[in-house]
Amino acid sequence: MLRAVHDRVACMNLDWIAGFFDGEGSVSLQFHRMPACKFGYQFLPEIHMSQKRAEILRGIQTYLGFGRIYGTRCHSLQIVGHANILKFIGMFKTLSKLKRQQLELLEEAVSLLCPKPLRGSELWGGALPKENILRLLDIVEEIRAINGIRGKRTNDVSAVRKSVQEFDEAAYQERIHAGWLRRIAPLIEHGQRETDRVRPPSIVRELYWRKGLSAQEIGNRFRCSKQAILKQMARCGIPRRDEDEARRIHYGLDPIKLPMR
């Protein structure tokens, strides 16, 4: 038995893996509740191949260069991630005889999930357009129908579709804005307090008005930019010199000796 397994691994190629995938593989597009996502759900495309003997799956994993093997009695090779799934589809979409339709649907789902580089909660459908989410739900139903999945174990697509169609975009944007303000306001307040501690407004006022330093010169003393000094002056109510006064101090002249414009 072990010799037969090793012979299979030794003669492994794309055609052999495609036949194994048709017999022992599966394609799925799952979705789960995820409050961090815009519509409350995340979508997870997956490809699986199962076998009692892990040696065959390890050979496939080595040949492909990606995938994760898990399980004890019945082992599974799991392929997730947009890049790995697209690689697998590119290899076996034309070679697969029984699961070509599922692979084409999964390829469309991946393109809908990642139309552009995303990050944070945008991953896996976090901030996708409504039409993308609705099409993804259609793909879920189509893959389930092809795979013959029935029963109460699967999530109800119709209920999710209804919630997406009734989604209130204005209320969502208002919640996002309010949440952003709650998170960012303490940081801004802390930053202002820290700034006033490092650069006391009274010292900035004295340097600017009594010693006649410019905002750039004050910034050089505190090792910050001119813009940082000007922002602090505006926030603390420190008035700025007018153009004539600034020019007089810059040239060290009396107002009557200012150069003509």
C-alpha positions as CSV (number, residue, x, y, z in Angstrom):
1,M,0.0,0.0,0.0
2,L,2.8,2.4,0.9
3,R,4.6,1.6,-2.2
4,A,1.5,2.4,-4.3
5,V,1.2,5.7,-2.5
6,H,4.8,6.5,-3.2
7,D,4.4,5.6,-6.9
8,R,1.4,7.9,-7.2
9,V,3.4,10.8,-5.6
10,A,6.4,10.1,-7.9
11,C,4.3,10.2,-11.1
12,M,2.3,13.2,-10.1
13,N,1.6,15.9,-12.7
14,L,-1.2,18.4,-13.5
15,D,-3.4,15.9,-15.2
16,W,-3.2,13.5,-12.3
17,I,-3.9,16.3,-9.8
18,A,-6.9,17.5,-11.9
19,G,-8.4,14.0,-11.9
20,F,-7.8,13.7,-8.1
21,F,-9.4,17.1,-7.6
22,D,-12.5,16.0,-9.7
23,G,-12.9,12.9,-7.5
24,E,-11.9,14.1,-4.0
25,G,-12.0,17.9,-4.2
26,S,-14.6,20.6,-3.5
27,V,-15.2,24.3,-4.1
28,S,-17.0,26.6,-1.8
29,L,-17.8,30.2,-1.2
30,Q,-18.8,30.6,2.5
31,F,-20.0,33.7,4.3
32,H,-20.1,34.4,8.0
33,R,-21.3,37.2,10.3
34,M,-18.6,39.9,10.7
35,P,-19.8,43.1,12.4
36,A,-16.6,44.9,11.3
37,C,-17.7,44.6,7.7
38,K,-20.0,47.2,6.1
39,F,-22.9,44.8,5.3
40,G,-22.2,42.6,8.4
41,Y,-20.8,39.6,6.5
42,Q,-17.4,38.4,5.1
43,F,-17.0,36.0,2.2
44,L,-14.4,33.2,2.2
45,P,-13.6,31.3,-1.0
46,E,-12.0,27.9,-0.4
47,I,-10.8,24.8,-2.2
48,H,-10.5,21.5,-0.5
49,M,-9.1,18.1,-1.3
50,S,-9.6,15.2,1.2
51,Q,-7.9,11.8,1.6
52,K,-7.3,9.3,4.4
53,R,-3.5,9.2,3.6
54,A,-1.7,12.4,4.1
55,E,1.2,11.4,1.9
56,I,-0.8,12.0,-1.3
57,L,-1.9,15.4,-0.1
58,R,1.6,16.4,0.9
59,G,2.8,15.4,-2.5
60,I,0.1,17.7,-4.1
61,Q,1.0,20.4,-1.7
62,T,4.7,20.1,-2.6
63,Y,3.9,20.1,-6.3
64,L,1.7,23.2,-6.1
65,G,3.8,25.1,-3.7
66,F,0.9,26.3,-1.5
67,G,-2.0,25.0,0.6
68,R,-2.4,23.8,4.2
69,I,-3.0,20.2,5.4
70,Y,-5.0,19.6,8.5
71,G,-7.0,16.7,10.1
72,T,-6.2,13.4,11.8
73,R,-8.3,10.5,10.6
74,C,-9.3,12.1,7.3
75,H,-6.8,14.7,6.1
76,S,-7.7,17.7,4.0
77,L,-5.6,20.0,1.8
78,Q,-7.1,23.5,2.2
79,I,-6.3,26.3,-0.3
80,V,-7.3,29.8,0.7
81,G,-6.2,33.3,-0.1
82,H,-7.0,35.2,-3.3
83,A,-3.5,34.7,-4.9
84,N,-3.4,30.9,-4.2
85,I,-6.9,30.3,-5.4
86,L,-6.3,32.2,-8.6
87,K,-3.1,30.2,-9.2
88,F,-5.0,26.9,-8.7
89,I,-7.8,28.0,-11.0
90,G,-5.3,29.0,-13.6
91,M,-3.7,25.6,-13.5
92,F,-6.8,23.4,-13.4
93,K,-9.8,25.3,-14.9
94,T,-9.2,23.8,-18.4
95,L,-8.0,20.4,-17.1
96,S,-10.9,19.7,-14.7
97,K,-13.8,17.8,-16.2
98,L,-16.3,17.8,-13.4
99,K,-15.6,21.0,-11.4
100,R,-14.9,23.5,-14.2
101,Q,-18.1,25.4,-13.6
102,Q,-17.4,25.7,-9.9
103,L,-13.9,27.0,-10.6
104,E,-15.3,29.6,-13.0
105,L,-17.8,30.8,-10.4
106,L,-15.1,31.0,-7.8
107,E,-12.9,32.9,-10.1
108,E,-15.7,35.5,-10.6
109,A,-16.2,35.6,-6.8
110,V,-12.5,36.4,-6.2
111,S,-12.6,39.2,-8.8
112,L,-15.7,40.7,-7.1
113,L,-14.1,40.4,-3.7
114,C,-10.9,42.2,-4.7
115,P,-11.5,44.7,-7.4
116,K,-8.7,46.9,-6.0
117,P,-6.1,46.6,-3.3
118,L,-7.9,46.6,0.0
119,R,-6.9,46.7,3.7
120,G,-8.3,46.5,7.2
121,S,-12.0,45.8,7.4
122,E,-12.2,46.1,3.6
123,L,-10.7,42.6,3.2
124,W,-13.0,39.7,2.3
125,G,-15.9,42.0,1.4
126,G,-15.6,44.5,4.1
127,A,-16.4,47.7,2.1
128,L,-17.6,46.3,-1.3
129,P,-20.4,47.9,-3.4
130,K,-23.8,46.6,-2.8
131,E,-24.0,45.1,-6.3
132,N,-20.9,43.0,-5.7
133,I,-22.4,41.6,-2.4
134,L,-25.6,40.7,-4.2
135,R,-23.7,38.9,-7.0
136,L,-21.6,37.1,-4.5
137,L,-24.8,35.8,-2.8
138,D,-26.0,34.6,-6.2
139,I,-22.7,32.7,-6.7
140,V,-23.0,31.1,-3.3
141,E,-26.4,29.7,-4.3
142,E,-25.1,28.6,-7.7
143,I,-22.2,26.7,-6.1
144,R,-24.4,25.2,-3.5
145,A,-26.8,24.0,-6.2
146,I,-24.0,22.4,-8.2
147,N,-22.5,20.8,-5.1
148,G,-26.0,19.6,-4.0
149,I,-25.9,21.2,-0.6
150,R,-29.2,21.3,1.1
151,G,-30.6,21.6,4.7
152,K,-30.4,23.9,7.7
153,R,-26.7,23.6,8.1
154,T,-26.0,26.4,5.6
155,N,-26.6,30.1,6.1
156,D,-29.8,31.5,4.7
157,V,-28.9,33.4,1.6
158,S,-32.3,35.0,1.2
159,A,-32.3,36.6,4.6
160,V,-28.8,38.0,4.0
161,R,-29.9,39.3,0.5
162,K,-32.9,41.1,2.1
163,S,-30.7,42.8,4.7
164,V,-28.3,43.9,2.0
165,Q,-31.1,45.3,-0.2
166,E,-32.6,47.2,2.8
167,F,-29.2,48.6,3.9
168,D,-29.3,52.2,4.9
169,E,-26.2,53.9,3.5
170,A,-26.8,57.3,5.2
171,A,-27.2,55.8,8.6
172,Y,-24.0,53.7,8.1
173,Q,-22.0,56.7,7.1
174,E,-23.3,58.6,10.1
175,R,-22.2,55.7,12.4
176,I,-18.8,55.6,10.8
177,H,-18.3,59.4,11.2
178,A,-19.5,59.3,14.9
179,G,-17.2,56.4,15.7
180,W,-14.3,58.1,14.0
181,L,-14.9,61.2,16.1
182,R,-15.0,59.2,19.3
183,R,-11.7,57.5,18.5
184,I,-9.8,60.5,17.1
185,A,-11.0,63.2,19.5
186,P,-9.1,61.9,22.6
187,L,-6.0,61.6,20.4
188,I,-6.3,65.1,19.1
189,E,-6.8,66.4,22.7
190,H,-3.9,64.5,24.0
191,G,-1.7,65.7,21.2
192,Q,-2.7,69.3,21.9
193,R,-1.9,68.9,25.6
194,E,1.4,67.3,24.8
195,T,2.2,70.1,22.3
196,D,1.4,72.8,24.9
197,R,3.6,71.0,27.4
198,V,6.6,70.9,25.1
199,R,6.0,74.3,23.6
200,P,4.2,76.5,26.2
201,P,2.0,79.1,24.5
202,S,3.4,81.8,26.8
203,I,6.9,81.1,25.6
204,V,5.8,81.1,22.0
205,R,4.0,84.4,22.5
206,E,7.1,85.9,24.1
207,L,9.5,84.7,21.4
208,Y,7.2,85.9,18.7
209,W,6.1,89.3,20.0
210,R,8.7,90.5,22.5
211,K,11.9,89.0,20.9
212,G,10.6,89.4,17.3
213,L,11.4,85.9,16.2
214,S,9.7,84.5,13.1
215,A,7.6,81.3,13.2
216,Q,10.5,79.6,11.3
217,E,13.0,80.7,13.9
218,I,10.8,79.6,16.8
219,G,10.3,76.2,15.1
220,N,14.1,75.8,14.8
221,R,14.4,76.4,18.5
222,F,11.8,73.7,19.3
223,R,12.9,71.4,16.5
224,C,9.6,71.5,14.7
225,S,8.3,73.0,11.5
226,K,7.0,76.5,10.8
227,Q,3.6,75.1,10.1
228,A,3.4,73.5,13.6
229,I,4.2,76.8,15.2
230,L,1.5,78.7,13.2
231,K,-1.1,76.0,14.0
232,Q,-0.4,76.3,17.7
233,M,-0.6,80.1,17.5
234,A,-3.9,79.9,15.8
235,R,-5.3,77.4,18.3
236,C,-4.0,79.3,21.3
237,G,-5.3,82.7,20.1
238,I,-1.8,84.2,19.5
239,P,-2.2,87.0,16.9
240,R,0.2,87.2,14.0
241,R,2.1,90.3,12.9
242,D,0.8,92.1,9.8
243,E,2.9,92.4,6.7
244,D,4.4,95.8,7.4
245,E,5.4,94.8,11.0
246,A,6.9,91.5,9.7
247,R,8.9,93.4,7.1
248,R,10.1,96.0,9.5
249,I,11.4,93.3,11.9
250,H,13.0,91.3,9.1
251,Y,14.9,94.3,7.7
252,G,15.6,95.9,11.1
253,L,14.2,99.2,9.9
254,D,11.8,101.8,11.1
255,P,8.4,101.9,9.4
256,I,9.4,105.1,7.4
257,K,12.5,103.3,6.1
258,L,10.7,100.3,4.6
259,P,11.7,99.6,1.0
260,M,9.2,100.5,-1.6
261,R,7.1,97.8,-3.2
